Amino acid sequence: MKEKIIIVSNKAGLHARPAATLVQTLSKYQSDIKILKDDFEVDAKSIIGVMALAAACGSELKFVADGPDECDALDAIESLFNSKFGE
């Protein structure tokens, strides 16, 4: 099990398009991936769950991945956030 903390840096936060991109990207990985924000935990492969986080700019998200490709999944997450989802 691996963890990575990411700070949301998109001006509009993790709104619909970035959330969909995140879910679509993570669906390619076998690992179970959770997102924790405050005391809330969601499945990172669920668009409803990701949208429910209401992660605004500056929000701290902890990603927890567990599975055979956990490191690759966390690297993909970090790349998406670093690129600000192409916005």
N, C-alpha and C positions, 0 to 999 in steps of 0.2 A: 504494500500500500504506500502510495506516494501522495504528497500534498504540495500545493503551490498557492500562494496568496497573490492575488491580482487586484490592483486598484483600477476601477473603471475610469478611463480618461476621455472617452467620447463626450462631447459637449451635451448631447441629448441622452446620454446614458445608454443602458442596454435596452433600447427600444425594439420594436418589432423586427426590423430588417437585420440588425446585428444578432438578435436572439435567434432568428431563423437560420442565419449563417452558422452560428455556433452549434445549434442542434444538428444541422445538416452535416457539418464537419465531424462532429463527435459520433454520429451514427455509423461512421466507417470503422470505429474501433470496437473491439470485443470487450474491453474493460468496462466495469461499472464505474460511472463518474457521477459524483454528487457535487452540488454547490451549496455552501453554507454562507449565509448572510445574517448577521446578528444571531438570533436563536432559531432561524428558519433554515430548513434543509430541503432541497429539491433534487430531482433527477435531472442531470444536465442534458439528457437526451429527450426531454419533454418540453415542447414549446410552451405549453400551459404553465409548467413549473417555472421555467426560466422567466417568462413574462410576469409571473406572480411575485417575483423577487422585487420588482420595481426598483432596479439598481440604477440610481442616478449617478451622474458624474461625481467622482470622489468616493463612491461606495467601495468598501473592501469586501472582496469575495474570496472565500477559500474553496479551492477545487481539490477534491479527494478522488483519486483514481485507484482502482484495485483490479488487476488483471494482467494478462500476458503482454499487453502493449501500453501499459500505464504511462511509461516515460514518454513514449511517442505522442500519446493523447495530450499530456500536459504541455509538451513542447508546442503542439498545434494550437492549444488554447492560448499560450503565451504569445505566439506569433500573431494570432487574430487580434488580440488586444493591443499589441505593440503597433500593429498597422492601423489601429483604430477602425478596423473592418472596412478599410478602403474609403472612409468618409473624409 
